Amino acid sequence: MIIWGKLIGGAAGFALGGPLGALVGAVAGHALDRAHEKTSESTPESEHANREVAFTLAVIALSAKMAKADGQVTRDEVNAFKQLFHIPPDEMKNVGKIFDQAKESSDGYEQYALQVATMFRHEPSVLEELLGGLFHIAKADGVVHPAELDFLQKVSFIFGFDAHGFERIRASYVPDAKTSPYEILGISPNTSFEEIKKTYRKLSLENHPDTLMAQGMPQEFVDIANEKMSAINAAYDAICKERGQK
């Protein structure tokens, strides 16, 4: 589902409320007043749409706050942001307004992170993909700045992940020479192969694009979900090869 019409139209701000609603409301202005009559009833379709909008707004707002973490927004990061969202040319200006409003707002990133964490508290895999989107933007200029990494870790803690969980997520999106396939799957090298298979199947189900979209992740993020699944598959294949299972 393409969310741009709902995102900019103002109805999202009224339906969502909270800091994310206030963010789009500040940009849409009086559009929120016109939306009042249209958002009085909640339906499964409108709830799903609201979750898509909340997810997208959270990425925009947290990307803007992350941009301030290292003090600059590079052209590569801007291009990665555009690539991630497939923003229609005629909506680029409006999305830029939301980004700038979030970047300049006195509201801390914690408020945005907490609101989306509450909305998706029963779908941690969706929150992982949101972090994945932020990693995608952060690493676009070839390096994840220490201040950005610190920011991402703090956001992950608000999302409910512990230090071990954050390292697993980081390894999936920003592997380095020291990253092992066991880190990507979040398991120990001493784990039995039967447990490894169970873990792999669980991660595959949780991170399948169809599962994530059903939980409220926008279509625009399918590429990020596929990127993570590629890392999970590669890690599992490496472990199978190491243990002579394939």
Sequence and secondary structure as in RCSB ss.txt:
>XXXX:A:sequence
MIIWGKLIGGAAGFALGGPLGALVGAVAGHALDRAHEKTSESTPESEHANREVAFTLAVIALSAKMAKADGQVTR
DEVNAFKQLFHIPPDEMKNVGKIFDQAKESSDGYEQYALQVATMFRHEPSVLEELLGGLFHIAKADGVVHPAELD
FLQKVSFIFGFDAHGFERIRASYVPDAKTSPYEILGISPNTSFEEIKKTYRKLSLENHPDTLMAQGMPQEFVDIA
NEKMSAINAAYDAICKERGQK
>XXXX:A:secstr
   HHHHHHSHHHHHH HHHHHHHHHHHTTHHHHHGGGSSS  HHHHHHHHHHHHHHHHHHHHHHHHHHTT   H
HHHHHHHHHHT  GGGHHHHHHHHHHHHH SS HHHHHHHHHHHTTT HHHHHHHHHHHHHHHGGGSS  HHHHH
HHHHHHHHTT  HHHHHHHHHHHS  TT  HHHHHT  TTS HHHHHHHHHHHHHHT HHHHHHTT  GGGHHHH
HHHHHHHHHHHHHHHHHTT  
